[in-house]
Amino acid sequence: MNPVIDVLMKRKSMRAYEQKEIEAEIKAEILKATLRAPTAGNMMLYSIVDVTDQKIKDKLAVTCDDQPFIARAPMVWLFLADYQRWFDYFVASDVQALCREGKIEMRKPEEGDLFLACSDALIAAQNAVIAAESFGIGSCYIGDIMEQYETHRELFNLPQYVFPISMVVFGYPTRQQKDRKYTSRFDQKFIVFENQYRRLGREDFDEMFRETESQMTPKEGIANFGQAMYTRKFSSDFSVEMSRSVRAILKGWMKGG
Ligand SMILES: Cc1cc2nc3c(=O)[nH]c(=O)nc-3n(C[C@H](O)[C@H](O)[C@H](O)COP(=O)(O)O)c2cc1C
């Protein structure tokens, strides 16, 4: 009925790929659609690094929390929140002179600018995901790119006002991946509110996780799904490393900001 809704509903993360390159024309189309994404003030506060070097992919497969499928993805795009380009342009435009004249201090990128740049980068990334899907190309976000900042900064030559917010890996999915079951979603009543935010309580949680709890395999020392998720996701080594790494990026971003 509606091909766009169809693509959105069909998408799922794909983590194993056929050994087939993505054709240059298709890649170019995906890129064009990506670059049409809306951005704050049309400033395009993001950059993309197309990772084609197998050695770099191999390294990312390790530094992004040991996910070997990254190395096997035919297309790997790093999405960077980027205020460096505009800040350099401001400096090249001698904004310093303007500020001197007005006797005001020149502003540097701060927290709000970072969040705006992250929004731009992520919206562009999702355009890429959906454009790829429309060609039958599967993808998977790699949030772990926010870890190991010092290594990634060196690897990609990242300056102060560039934040590696996300990475997406793409490829033609294997049959097994195509046949894999879709992940579930929470009932919309727990996610979508009218006019005001509604904080969930005990009864909501009981209902929200009833089915998941009933399917859980018991594990020593873990009483419920909340405890399992806390252990597996929230307090795991990768989360701790991500927070450390993001803190280091923020420190650099705000230096002199
Ligand atoms: C911000 C973000 C980070 C993610 N990071 C990873 C990752 O590092 N590795 C991975 O295998 N999947 C990653 N995913 C994929 C999610 O696990 C996946 O989207 C989720 O389980 C829902 O499944 P679906 O995409 O198949 O609907 C990430 C997704 C998002 C949106």
The ligand as a Gaussian input file, in Angstrom:
#p B3LYP/6-31G(d) Opt

LIG

0 1
 C       21.960000       3.481000      19.354000
 C       21.988000       2.003000      19.030000
 C       23.111000       1.260000      19.316000
 C       23.172000      -0.102000      18.992000
 N       24.344000      -0.791000      19.189000
 C       24.416000      -2.081000      18.808000
 C       25.640000      -2.780000      18.905000
 O       26.674000      -2.245000      19.316000
 N       25.664000      -4.087000      18.501000
 C       24.556000      -4.710000      18.016000
 O       24.646000      -5.899000      17.656000
 N       23.374000      -4.059000      17.903000
 C       23.284000      -2.754000      18.270000
 N       22.105000      -2.074000      18.106000
 C       20.912000      -2.750000      17.532000
 C       19.870000      -3.037000      18.601000
 O       20.282000      -4.111000      19.399000
 C       18.532000      -3.334000      17.906000
 O       18.128000      -2.205000      17.178000
 C       17.434000      -3.708000      18.904000
 O       17.730000      -4.908000      19.576000
 C       16.071000      -3.851000      18.216000
 O       16.133000      -4.839000      17.223000
 P       15.820000      -4.544000      15.686000
 O       16.731000      -3.423000      15.233000
 O       16.133000      -5.827000      14.975000
 O       14.395000      -4.144000      15.592000
 C       22.042000      -0.727000      18.414000
 C       20.904000       0.034000      18.128000
 C       20.880000       1.385000      18.410000
 C       19.663000       2.183000      18.038000

